Amino acid sequence: MLRLSNPQETETTLILSGKSWIDLADRGLRLIGMGGERCLLIFGATGRSAQVTSIRRQTAQICRSHGGLQVGSIVGHTWEKSRFISPYLRNTLWVKGIAVDTLETALPWSQVKEASQAIPESITHAAQNYQEQVLVMTHLSHIYPDGASIYTTYLFRRDADPDRLLEVWDAMKDAASQQIQALGGTISHQHGVGLDHKRYLPAEKGLLGILAIRNSMETFDPDRILNPGKLYDDQED
C-alpha cells in the first residue's frame, strides 16, 4: 500500500492527528530543510516477516535516494487507526457549516504530476469565481506500473441557500472533471459513474464505446432493471 499526499494534505493530516508531538516534529523537519513543500508518503506491506522486512528496507532506500526521510511507523499506525473514522467527520463538518466532497481519477505516469497540481487549481479557481474559499488536498491513492489514481478532497462553505450551494459545488466539480478529461484521465477511478459523471462519459469512451455499452445493455438488461439511467439516457439516440 502506497499513499503519497501533496503538501496541503500532508499538513492537514498531521494537524488532524491531534498528536502532541506534531509541533516538535514540524520544527525539527524545518531545521533540516523540509518546510512547506514536504509530502507525506505512507506505505504498508503484508506477507512473511522476511518479505516485509525486505520490502521496508528497499522502500527506505528508494525514499532516501530521492531526499526523503524515514520517520518510522508511528505516523502510519496513526493513519491506520483513523482511516475509517475520518469519513464520519463529514457529518460533523456539515453541522458546523462546512461541506466536503471527493473526486478521483486515474492517469498514466506521464500525466500524474501535472494533474496532481492542475486538478486542485481548477477547483480553487472555480470557487473564486463565486468569491468562495475552498481547502483542496490531494494524494496518490492507488499505484500501478503504468500510472496512478489521484484522489482529491475539498472543503467549502455550506451556503444557507441550497440552490447556491449546489451551484457552487457543480462549478467546482465540473471544473475538475473538465481538467481531468483534458489530461486524458478517466472520469472515475473506483467511485463509479452514475448521475454525477454521466455527462462526461461520452468524451472518455467515444461514440463506439458508448454504442458498445448500449448494445450490452440491450443484450443483458432489455427490461432496464439494473440501475437504469446511470450510464446513458434511454431517450438518447
N, C-alpha and C positions, 0 to 999 in steps of 0.2 A: 504494500500500500504506500502510495506517494501522494502528498498533498503540498503544493507549493503556493503560498499566499503572497499577494503583492504587498507593498509597504503599508497601504491603508488597512488591509485586512490583518496584517501582522500586528500592527499597533492595537487595533480593535480587539483582536483575540487575546492579546496579553492583558489589556485593561479589564476585559470581561472575566478573565480568570479569577480576579479578586485576590490574588496571592500577595502577601505582604512583601515578598522579595522582588516584586516587579520593578519598583523604583531603583533598588540597588542594582539589579541586573541591567536596567537601562543605562545607568551611569557608567557601569563597567564596560558595556558594549560601546558606548560613545567614546570612552577613553582609548579604545583600540581601533577607532575609526569606523565603527558600524553605527551610523546615525539614522537619519530619517528614511533612507532608501533601503534599509535592510529588509530581507524577506525571510519568512519562516518556512522551513521545509520539515514536514513531519513524515516519517516513514516507519513502516512496520513490516515484520516478516514472520511467517509461520513455517513450521517444519521441524525436523530433528534438531537437537541442540547444536550439533556441529555445523549443520547447514545454516541455521540462523546466525551463529557466530561469524561464519564466513561472509554472509551477506552484509552484516553490520560492519564488518571490517572493510569490505570493498566499498560500501556506500560512504563510509567516513573518509576513505582515501580520495574518492571522487570529489566529495564536498571540499576537502582541504585543497585539492588541486585547482579549485575554482574560487578560492578565497573564503570558503565557508568555515564556520567554527562549530564544532560538535559540542553540544551542551548537555549531553546525557539523555536520560529517559524521562525526566520529571515533566517536561513540557508535553511530551507525547502522551503520557499517562493522564495528565490533567485534561488534555483534549479528549481522550478516550472516555473518561468518566462523564464529561458533559456533552458528549456527542449527541445523545438522544434526549437531552434535557433542553438544550438551547432552542430547538424549534418551538417549545412552549412559550418562549419569550414573546412570540408573535402576538399572542392574545393579550399579554400584559402591556406590551408597547401600544397596541391598538387602543386600549383603555386610556393610556397616557397621552393619546393624540398622535401616535407615530404609526404609519403604515409600513409594512415590509413586504417585499416581493423578491423572487429569484427568477433567473433565467439561465439557460445553459446552451452550449453548442459544442461541436467537435470540429477540429480543423487539422490539416496536415501541419507538420512541424514548421514548414516554411512560412506559415501564416500565424502561428501561435503568438509570437512576441508582439507583432503589430496589433493583432486582435485583442490581446490582453490589455492593451492601452486604449485602443480605439473604442471598444465597447463601453467601458466606464465613461469615457469622454462624451460619447454620444448621449448617454443618459443624463449626464450633468448639463450639457448644452440644452437638451430638451426641457429640463426643469427650469433653467434660467430664462427660457422664453416665457415662462409663467411667473417669473420673479419668485421662484421657489428654490430652496436649498435641498440638496439630496446628498446623503452619505452613501458612496458606492465603493464596494470592495469586491475583489475577485480572486480566484485561485484556480490552479490546475488541479482537477479532481481525479480524473481517470487518465492514466498514462499508457500509451500504446507504442509499438515500434514505429508506426508511421504518423503519429500525431497525438493530440491530447484533447481532453474536454476542458473547456473554460466555463467555470461556474461563477455567476455574478449575483451578489445580493445587494439590494439598495433599500434605504430607509428614507422616508419623506413624510412631510406634514400631512396628517389626516384632516383635510378640509372639512368644515362643518357642512358644506354643501356637497351632497353625494354626487351630484352631476358633475361638478367641477373636479372633485376628487377623481372620478372615473376618467374625465378628460385629460387631466394631468398624467395619470397613470398610463393611459393609452398612448399619449405622446411619447413618454419615456420608453415604453415597451416597443412602440413602432420604430423609434429611432435606433434602438439597439438591434432590433430584428433586421432593419434595412442595412445596418452596418455589418451584421453577420453575413447576410446574403452577398453583400458587395465583396466580402473577403473569401467567399466560397465555402462558408461553414454551413452545417446542417441546422435547420431551424429549431431542432430539438435533439439533444443527445440521448437522454433517457426519460424525460418527463412526458414524452408523447406529443401528439399533435393537438387534436381537439379544437374547440372553438377559437381559442386564443391564437393558435398558429396556423389555422386552416388557410387563411388568405395568403400566406407566404409559401405554401406547399407547391403550387404550380411552378414558381420560379426555380425551385430546387429540383423538382422531379422532371420538369419539362412536359411537353404535350404527350409524348409517348409514355412517360412514366405514369401520368395521371390516367391515361387511357388503360394502361395495364392494371391499375388499381380498380378502376371502374369495372373492367371486364372480370376481374377476380371476384368483385362483389356480386356481379350478375350471376356468376357461376356458383359461388359458395353461400351467398346470402340473398337470394332473389326476393325474399319477403321483407328484407330490411329490418331484421330483429337484432342485429349485432351492433348496438350503439350507433344508430344511423346519424348521418349528418356531421360526423366528426372529421372526415377526410375530404368530402366534397358535398355540394348540394345536389340532390337528385334532379332538381329542375335545370341544372347547368347542362348545356349541350356543347 
